[in-house]
Amino acid sequence: MSAAVKHGDPRANFDGFRRMTKGRLRLLVLSTHPVQYATPIFRLIANDPRIEIQVAYCSMQGAEPAIDPGFQVEVKWDVPLLDGYRWVHLRNRFGKPRLGSFFGLVNTEIWRLIRRGNFDGVLLYTGYIYATFWIAVAAAKLSGTAVLFGTDATSYEPRDHKRWKVLVKKALLPSVLRLADVVTMPSEASRRFAMGMGLPEARVIVTPFVVDNEWWGRQAEQVDRVATRKKWNIPENASVALFCAKLQSWKRPQDALRAFAAANVKNSYLVFAGDGALRESLEAEARSLGINERVRFLEFVNQSGLPEVYSASDVLVLPSEYEPFGVVVNEAMLCSCPAIVSDRVGAGLDLVKSGITGFVYPCGDVDALAKILFSVLGDFDKIEQLGRAAKLQMESWSERESVDAIFRAVERARND
């Protein structure tokens, strides 16, 4: 093949990969770009005696510095994204890759890779909106290779609320998913969505959306909470609510701000970790609400800095109206920070048990969110109890469960 396999010898021949896989399920993962949440799973699979993994990237966004349109700053993740597993970068057919556009990813090398790779399964993490996805599906079908893919969606509603997109999704998505030998879904909410399309239950498998639990646990243990709060100019004995996401309209950061103001808990603070288009309007509203002295804006925080952000906070608030999962919930709970999420956050169904590991409230109901904040902020015994339960909850939502589910999915797809 013309693309270079990146692992050990950077010019490794792909025939060598095929020889390594005797007795194992051979899995090709096609991904749009390196993602900080996916690479720990790839490393774990690479060390699993049941599976031999090859990852093919359509672009290198995230591993190379680039402007993130959501954060509106240059982003290059400061954790290793390309270590510990075999990967290849597929050249784009038409110049520089563009995420979000059908012809933005046309990686024709995937055809040869699948046709000659003798894989047991191809797991697609690209989405059907890209040309590369359809090239991969066609190559797999002609090769007799099992195809696995899904969606993280929990409804047909797009984040921009455009009606025509709902109609198109309702018309196309069920048929597209039926092309898969096994449909993989990252949460129970997305599984229920798929089942609502009439897909056979045996062909839908939840592969939990997880992070590197062990890494987050280690990092959280090293955090100096007092020092972090001093850096934020927040007293050690204050209670802190955290919003950690892009400051975009569908994340509804204004709900967090208004509910915090309405709760009006003495000696409490609200921290925004993230950047985006709403930054200036949020700062202005904080001033108009008279709470700007108790609101902190940290701007964009890279991956290695997030454990101290969660560990120095008391509760995470995620008010999103569009949030297929919400992996910040995983991260916060691993740092003993319980989550308050809207009922549009997919993680709420799997991870947030109201009154035990956090709270779920109706999206857009600022009064309901304010009541929860009023009941929690300042009650340090309750916060500690919720935090312990949140961390315990994550023991059954880990990388191991995800890898086991991926193995079952590939095995079922190959055998059916």
Secondary structure, DSSP 8 states (H G I E B T S, - for coil): --S-EESSSTTB-HHHHHHHTTTSEEEEEEESS--TTTHHHHHHHHT-TTEEEEEEES--BTTB-EEETTTTEEE--SS-SSSSS-EEE---TTSS--TTSGGG---THHHHHHHHH--SEEEEES-TTSHHHHHHHHHHHHHT-EEEE----SSS--TT--HHHHHHHHHHHHHHHTTSSEEEESSHHHHHHHHTTT--GGGEEE------HHHHHHHHHT--HHHHHHHHT--TTSEEEEEES---GGG-HHHHHHHHHHH--TTEEEEEEB-STTHHHHHHHHHHTT-GGGEEEEE---GGGHHHHHHT-SEEEE--SSBSS-THHHHHHHTT--EEEETTBTHHHHH--BTTTEEEE-TT-HHHHHHHHHHHTT-HHHHHHHHHHHHHHGGGSSHHHHHHHHHHHHHHHHH-
